[in-house]
Amino acid sequence: MTLRFTVADSDLGPLLVAASPRGLVAVRLGDGDDDAHGTLEARFGEWSARARPDLSPTRDDHGLVDEVAVVRAATAGVPVPPDLPLDLTGTRFQVRVWSALRAIPRGEVRTYGAVARAVGAPRATRAVGSACGANPVAIVVPCHRVVPASGGVGAYAYGAGRKRLLLGREGVADAGVGSLVGS
């Protein structure tokens, strides 16, 4: 099977979007340096070889225009269509967490503990954090909507500044502090 991918510009920096015939496989943000597109593509190649050895990566800049548009819109705070096809690979626990993240409404946040309770593992707060960090389709599966109970935005694979910006674009006041729902 083919794993189609493209690297496009976004207002958050270079954006890699990849899809299999079943749906989105990866959404990654790059750094803002001059060679960010090439670096992002190289890192994706390494990731795909480990995570999806069943798929052969092929660059397809024209064939993924619609998917890139959905992800760019999501970075601006537009809701991701709930029927957007995803092809996620992870442990059963990770998949449960990612499903719970998709259920967090735009403009709301949850604590890691609340997500752990939502997936039936109330003591698995740290494991929820690990699942968020392993999320292969950032922004589409909104791991940025998960914050620490102690306040602030917490960690994010693409930096706290980007997380704060994404939350602000979704209308979360004060970067999630005071907007906790189901904490």
VMD Tcl script that draws the C-alpha trace (Angstrom):
set ca {
  {0.00 0.00 0.00}
  {1.11 3.53 -0.69}
  {1.58 6.19 1.95}
  {1.08 9.52 0.18}
  {2.54 12.61 1.81}
  {3.18 16.28 1.19}
  {4.88 19.15 2.95}
  {3.12 22.50 2.76}
  {3.47 25.88 4.39}
  {1.14 26.96 7.19}
  {1.07 29.87 9.57}
  {2.41 27.48 12.25}
  {5.38 26.55 10.08}
  {5.94 23.69 7.66}
  {3.16 21.12 7.78}
  {3.48 17.48 6.75}
  {0.27 15.62 5.91}
  {0.27 11.90 5.04}
  {-2.53 9.53 4.11}
  {-3.04 5.89 3.28}
  {-5.98 4.67 1.20}
  {-7.90 4.37 4.50}
  {-7.31 7.90 5.83}
  {-4.88 10.32 7.44}
  {-1.84 8.64 8.90}
  {0.27 11.59 10.02}
  {0.14 15.33 10.59}
  {3.39 16.89 11.75}
  {4.66 20.42 12.22}
  {8.24 21.39 11.41}
  {10.60 23.96 12.79}
  {10.92 27.38 11.24}
  {14.51 27.04 9.98}
  {15.50 27.39 6.33}
  {15.61 23.66 5.68}
  {12.48 22.81 7.66}
  {10.72 21.14 4.73}
  {13.61 18.76 4.10}
  {14.13 18.08 7.80}
  {10.44 17.38 8.29}
  {10.40 15.02 5.31}
  {13.49 13.17 6.59}
  {12.02 12.79 10.09}
  {8.78 11.56 8.58}
  {10.67 8.98 6.52}
  {12.33 7.66 9.68}
  {9.00 7.60 11.55}
  {7.09 5.89 8.75}
  {9.73 3.16 8.41}
  {9.25 2.31 12.11}
  {5.54 2.99 12.63}
  {4.13 1.98 9.24}
  {6.48 -0.49 7.53}
  {3.41 -1.83 5.69}
  {3.17 1.42 3.70}
  {5.56 2.70 1.04}
  {5.96 6.53 1.23}
  {5.45 8.54 -1.98}
  {5.38 12.31 -2.21}
  {2.04 13.55 -3.61}
  {1.79 17.34 -3.43}
  {-1.27 17.58 -5.69}
  {-3.26 14.60 -4.45}
  {-3.45 15.76 -0.83}
  {-4.72 19.31 -1.41}
  {-8.05 18.65 0.34}
  {-6.41 17.05 3.37}
  {-3.94 19.93 3.69}
  {-6.85 22.40 3.50}
  {-8.64 20.60 6.37}
  {-5.52 20.66 8.55}
  {-4.76 24.31 7.75}
  {-8.35 25.21 8.64}
  {-8.00 23.29 11.91}
  {-4.89 25.33 12.79}
  {-7.10 28.41 12.44}
  {-9.63 26.97 14.88}
  {-12.13 25.53 12.39}
  {-13.56 22.20 13.62}
  {-12.24 19.06 11.92}
  {-15.07 17.19 10.18}
  {-16.02 14.31 12.50}
  {-16.15 11.91 9.54}
  {-12.61 12.69 8.38}
  {-11.10 9.24 7.76}
  {-8.12 8.37 9.93}
  {-5.76 5.40 9.70}
  {-4.13 5.36 13.12}
  {-1.68 2.80 14.40}
  {-1.08 2.53 18.12}
  {-1.71 0.42 21.17}
  {-5.30 -0.22 22.21}
  {-4.85 2.26 25.04}
  {-3.47 4.95 22.71}
  {-6.36 4.48 20.29}
  {-8.85 4.83 23.18}
  {-7.14 8.04 24.30}
  {-7.07 9.44 20.76}
  {-10.78 8.68 20.42}
  {-11.47 10.50 23.71}
  {-9.45 13.49 22.48}
  {-11.60 13.72 19.35}
  {-14.65 13.96 21.63}
  {-13.35 17.12 23.36}
  {-15.34 19.96 21.81}
  {-13.60 22.86 20.12}
  {-13.05 25.65 22.64}
  {-12.83 23.31 25.62}
  {-9.98 21.58 27.39}
  {-9.67 18.56 29.65}
  {-7.05 17.59 32.16}
  {-4.93 14.49 31.70}
  {-6.79 13.00 34.69}
  {-10.18 13.69 33.12}
  {-9.11 11.93 29.93}
  {-7.80 8.99 31.98}
  {-11.18 8.69 33.68}
  {-12.97 9.01 30.33}
  {-11.11 5.98 28.95}
  {-11.78 3.93 32.09}
  {-8.25 4.11 33.48}
  {-8.42 6.74 36.26}
  {-4.87 6.08 37.46}
  {-3.32 6.32 33.99}
  {-2.74 10.09 33.93}
  {0.88 9.75 32.83}
  {-0.03 7.15 30.23}
  {-2.56 9.62 28.81}
  {0.28 12.15 28.53}
  {2.39 9.58 26.71}
  {-0.48 8.79 24.34}
  {-0.87 12.50 23.63}
  {2.85 12.70 22.87}
  {2.58 9.72 20.52}
  {-0.40 11.18 18.64}
  {0.49 10.78 14.94}
  {-2.11 13.28 13.68}
  {-1.60 16.38 15.80}
  {-4.26 19.06 15.47}
  {-6.70 16.59 13.82}
  {-6.74 14.52 17.02}
  {-6.62 17.54 19.33}
  {-4.05 16.58 21.96}
  {-3.49 20.33 22.38}
  {-6.83 20.40 24.26}
  {-5.36 18.42 27.16}
  {-3.80 20.46 29.95}
  {-2.38 19.79 33.40}
  {-4.68 20.10 36.43}
  {-2.10 22.41 38.01}
  {-2.78 25.06 35.37}
  {-1.10 26.44 32.28}
  {-0.93 24.73 28.93}
  {1.59 22.04 29.80}
  {3.75 20.15 27.35}
  {3.20 19.88 23.61}
  {5.35 18.13 21.03}
  {5.42 21.30 18.92}
  {6.02 23.75 21.76}
  {3.90 25.45 24.40}
  {3.65 28.60 22.25}
  {1.96 26.70 19.42}
  {-0.33 24.95 21.90}
  {-1.33 28.26 23.45}
  {-1.94 29.73 19.97}
  {-4.11 26.76 18.89}
  {-6.16 26.99 22.08}
  {-6.58 30.73 21.68}
  {-7.79 30.30 18.10}
  {-10.42 27.90 19.41}
  {-11.60 30.50 21.91}
  {-10.08 29.00 25.05}
  {-9.62 31.89 27.45}
  {-6.25 32.35 29.14}
  {-4.68 29.36 27.36}
  {-6.90 26.88 29.17}
  {-6.53 28.12 32.73}
  {-10.04 28.68 33.97}
  {-11.57 26.89 30.97}
  {-11.29 23.42 32.43}
  {-14.28 21.25 31.76}
  {-14.44 17.84 33.37}
  {-11.18 18.30 35.23}
}
mol new
graphics top color blue
foreach p $ca { graphics top sphere $p radius 0.5 }
foreach p [lrange $ca 0 end-1] q [lrange $ca 1 end] { graphics top cylinder $p $q radius 0.2 }
display resetview
